[in-house]
Amino acid sequence: MPNWHEEMRQTLCGKDPEFRKLAEEHSRCESQLESLLTQEYHSADDFIQEAILKKQKLHLKDLMEMVLARRQHEQALR
């Protein structure tokens, strides 16, 4: 059974363009990271790209969590 957090994420993906853009970018970073990690050979540039992608994902997740917290706060005030 999905919790409030996951339900709100799904709702925001459908209704909030800002959240949807963040979620799409997070997903894109995740796909690139998975692709990078499945390679057999890793160059120095690959390790740098891996670190960059992980930092981007974390930053995007933080931004998405801020949007969720703002929505939760708005609902609590109603």
C-alpha positions in Angstrom: 0.0 0.0 0.0 1.5 3.3 -1.1 2.2 5.8 1.7 1.3 9.5 1.6 4.7 10.5 0.4 4.6 8.2 -2.7 1.0 9.2 -3.5 2.0 12.9 -3.3 5.0 12.3 -5.6 2.7 10.6 -8.2 0.2 13.5 -7.9 2.8 16.1 -8.3 4.3 14.4 -11.3 1.0 14.7 -13.0 0.0 18.2 -11.9 3.2 20.2 -11.0 5.4 21.1 -13.9 8.3 22.1 -11.6 8.2 18.7 -9.8 7.7 16.8 -13.0 10.8 18.4 -14.5 12.9 17.6 -11.4 11.6 14.0 -11.5 12.4 13.6 -15.2 15.9 15.0 -14.7 16.4 12.7 -11.7 15.3 9.7 -13.8 17.6 10.8 -16.7 20.6 10.9 -14.3 19.6 7.5 -12.9 19.5 6.0 -16.4 22.9 7.5 -17.3 24.4 6.3 -14.1 23.1 2.7 -14.6 24.4 2.7 -18.1 27.8 3.9 -16.9 28.0 1.4 -14.1 27.2 -1.6 -16.5 30.3 -0.9 -18.6 33.1 -3.4 -18.1 35.9 -0.8 -18.6 35.9 2.4 -16.6 38.2 5.3 -17.5 39.1 8.2 -15.2 36.5 10.3 -17.0 33.9 7.6 -16.2 34.6 7.9 -12.5 34.3 11.6 -12.7 31.1 11.4 -14.6 29.8 8.9 -12.0 30.5 11.3 -9.2 28.9 14.2 -11.1 25.7 12.1 -11.8 25.5 11.0 -8.2 25.7 14.6 -7.0 23.2 15.8 -9.5 20.8 13.0 -8.4 21.1 14.0 -4.8 20.6 17.6 -5.5 17.5 16.9 -7.6 16.1 14.6 -4.9 16.7 17.4 -2.3 14.8 19.8 -4.5 11.9 17.3 -5.0 11.8 16.8 -1.2 11.5 20.5 -0.7 8.6 20.7 -3.1 6.9 17.8 -1.2 7.5 19.4 2.2 6.1 22.7 0.9 3.0 20.8 -0.3 2.6 19.0 2.9 2.9 22.2 4.9 0.3 23.8 2.6 -2.1 21.0 3.2 -1.6 21.1 7.0 -2.5 24.8 6.9 -5.9 24.1 5.3 
